[in-house]
Amino acid sequence: MLTEQTVLLAGRDGARAGPRFAAGVILVLLIVVGTVMLFGRAISLPTEPRLNASLDLLLGLLLLSVAVLAHALGGRLAARSSHGSAHRQDPSGSRRARAAFPFGVFSMATNFTTLALMVPAAKEISTADVDLAGRTILVLVLVGLAATPAWLPVALSRIAPDRGRRMFAALRTLIDRRGRTAIVVLLGTGGLFFVGRGTIRLLG
């Protein structure tokens, strides 16, 4: 996603395409988190703790499955994404800007690794012992963190264009080298945590 956003910002009419891409990403995240929040609140209504433990096991197994899949795929998806980004370059800047919003929606909707991490985080927020205002703040923070690769390049391109360009070039190199490994580790760690917690709750 970071690579896609930097390509859009560097292209024609990037000043309009970048924010629209970020808006599409944020919209999908809000929909996903909102849905999980409603689902999480619904399943937490019964007093039987076994339901929450079963959900923890389900989420943990889901995260572990995605981690295994991401590890098995290796760099194939990254190479395909880079190849697709090169072909998306349109000679018309206005058409690129118009297509940026649906492209952002599609990019996040198919970003299964990020969505797999968002589900358990949103579930934790939905069951947190906070009021509506606190829950809203937590949701906004979660969506903002998940959408960082989409909105941060836009912010830096406005605040410090030259310095931001150099920093994101270095970040893109780091992502190409270690990004897949970092995703697998995060997914695996989260999966083991929820499987362990669910097992402890069931046994307890």
N, C-alpha and C positions, 0 to 999 in steps of 0.2 A: 504494500500500500504506500509506503514511503517512497519507493522508486516511482510508482505511478504518479504520485502527487508532484514529485520534483520534475518529472518529464512534462507534466501539464504546465507547471509554472514556468518552465524554460521555453515552452513553445509560444506560438502566436496567440495573442490575447490571453496570456497566462494569468493576468491580473483578475480576469473574470472567471476563467475556467477553474482556478485553484479553489476559491471560496465555494463555488457550486459543487465541486467534487466533495469538499469537506461537508457541505450541507447534506448531500446524499448519504454519506457515511453516518453522520450523526442521526439522521432520520431512522435508518435501519436499526441502529443501536437503541434508540429510544423505544422503538416498537418491540424489539426483542426483550429489553429489560422490563418494559411495562407489562408485557405478556407474562413473563416469569414472575413478576411481582404479584400479579393477580392469582396466578397458579399457586405460588408459594403460600400466599395468605389463605387460599382455599384449603390446601392440604394440612395447614397447621391448626385449623379450627377444631378437629377432634382431639380428645384428651389422650388417645392411645399414642404413646411415644413410638411404637413400632412402625408407624407410618413414616415418621421423619427418619428413622434409622434405615428403613428400606429405600427411601429416596436418596439418602447419603450413599448407600451401596450402589444404587443405579447411576448416580452422577459420577461416582468414583470409577466404576467400570466403563462408563462412557468416555471419561477423560483418558483412562489407560488405553482404551481402544483407539482413540484418535492419536495418542502418542505413538502407539505401535504403527499405525497407518502412516503418520508423518515420517517416522524413521524409515519405513520401508520404501516410501516414495523417494526419499533422498532429495536430490536437487532437481528432479524432473519438473516439478510444478514451478519452481523458481525460473528454470530455463524457459518453460512454456510461457510464463507470465512476461518475462523480459522480451521474448520474441513477439508476443502479442502487443506489447506496449509499443514496439518499434513500428508495427503495422497500423497502429491506431493514429499515428501522426497524420493529421489532415492538413492539406495546404491552406485551407480556409480557417482563419482564427475564429471567426464568428460561429461556424459550425462546430468547431472544437468546444467553444464555450457553452453552446446549447446542449451538447452531448455530455458535458462534464457531470451534470447532476445525475442523470440515469446511470452513467458509468460509475459514479460513487456508490449509488444504491446497489448496483450489481456486484461491485468489488467487495463491499462489506457482506452482502447476502451470501456470497460464495466463500467468504473467509471463515471456513469452519473451525480453524484453530482458535481464532479470537472468540468466536461465538461459543465454543466449548468452554472457554475460560469465563465468559460472561455469565453463563447460566448458573453455576454454583455461587458466584459472587452476588448475583441478583437475588438468589434464593436466601442467602444469609441476610441480606438487607431486609427482605420481606418478613423474616421472622425475628428481626432485631427488636429489642425492647426500647424503641424510641417513638416519639410522636410523629405526626405527619410532616411537620417542617423538617425535623431531623432526617426522616427517611427520604424526603425530597432532595435534601442537600447531598446525602450519600449517593443517591441515584445520579445526580448531576456530576459528582466527582468521579463516579465509576465510568459514566459515559465519556466524560472529558479525558480520562486516562486512556480508555480504549481507543478513542479517536485522535489521540496525540499525533500519530503519523500523518493524519489528514490535515489537522488545523495548525500544527506547529510550524510546518514549512511556510504556510501562508503568513503567519504572524512574523516569522523571522524575515521573510522577504519584504515585509513592509517596514520593519524596524531597522534591520541592518542587512541590506541586500548582499553586499560583498562577503561579509563574515558568515552570514547564513549559508551562502552558496558553498563556501569552503567546508563548513562544518558538515553539511549534509552530503557532500561528496565523500568525506571520510566515513560518515555513518553508513552510506550505501555500500562502501567497500567492506565495512565490518559485517553488515547484514549478509552480504554475499558469502562471506567466509564462515560466520558463526551463527547466523540467524536461525537456520534449521535446527541446530543443536540446542540453542536456547529454548526454542518452542517445545521441543521434545522433553527437555528437562522440566520446564514449567508444567506441561500437561501431566507428565509422569508423577511429579511431586504432588500436584493437586489431586490426582487420582488416588494415589496411595493414602493421602490424608483422609479423603472422604470414605474410602473403603475401610480404613482402620477405625475411623470414628463410628461408622455405621455398624461395624462388627462389634465394637465395644458396647454400643447401645443395645444391640440385639441380645448379646450375652448377658448384659446387666439387667 
